Structures are given as C-alpha cells and as structure tokens.
Amino acid sequence: MMSDRVIEGALTGQGLRVGIVMARFNSLVTESLLSGALSGLRRHGVADEAVTVVKVPGAWELPLTLATMAETGKFDGLIALGAVIRGDTPHFDYVAGEAAKGIGQAMMKSQVPVVFGVLTTNTLEQAMDRAGAKSGNKGYDAAATVIEMANLLRELKS
C-alpha cells in the first residue's frame, strides 16, 4: 500500500544552528568550499551568528571533531569539509576511507545530520573544479543538504 504522505525536509534555514568543520590541508580548495557553504547557509536563511566554523589540520581530524560537536547538543546539523587528493602512495586510500567511515559513525552515533563535503579526487584541478571553478561548489551543496536533513529530522521526530 502506498503512503499518502511524503515527508521531505524544507530548504528553510531560519532557526537552525549549523556547525562546519573544515580541514586546513589543501586550504586552497577547502577555503573555497567553506565560502560556498557559508554562502549557501546565508542564502537559505541561516543566521550568521547561528553558524560555528571549526578548522582542523586535515581530513583525518574531521570525525573526532564532528563527534565532539554533535555530542554538545548545540547543533541541528554539521558539515564536514575537506579535500583528499590522490598522490603516488596509498596514503589517500587510508585517509579518505577512514575519514568517510568516521564521519558516518559520528552521524549515526549522535543522530545529528553530518553532511559529507569532503572531496576525494585524483588531481588538484578536479578538486578546484568541485570547489567552485567548473562543477559548482560542493560546499554550497553541503549547506543545502544540511538544512534539508535538519528539517527532515525535526519533522520525523515531531
């Protein structure tokens, strides 16, 4: 039997509190992602004073920081921003994989939406393209997603 009610999160950021954790490694890329995320949050009505930005050394440090922030109960949603660019060693695989796994675990344990805005690319050019050059800005996309998910979870819990 098909449900008559479809539930989706609204793209209205009024009243939402959002945390962003940005990896400083590959800052040329991550600062662009941060600009896009902040722009997206503002455009959808999240107040500047309701946004907290935390900068960490790299993608490896994202999960712990996100989990700690989620546990505070101060945020309706969190965004992880980073850029892991493949090199000549297996370092990429370990960092990207563990960051992704840890970010997912932080979300599931806390039940706070954590949006994955970590670019995993083969080249710096690909990363720059996704941080605003050619393929839009994945930071902006992450902002829209965190707003939608925060509102969706509010709806589901009410």
Beta strands, then each sheet from edge to edge (+ up, - down):
strand 1: 18-23
strand 2: 51-56
strand 3: 77-85
strand 4: 114-121
sheet 1: 2+ 1+ 3+ 4+
end
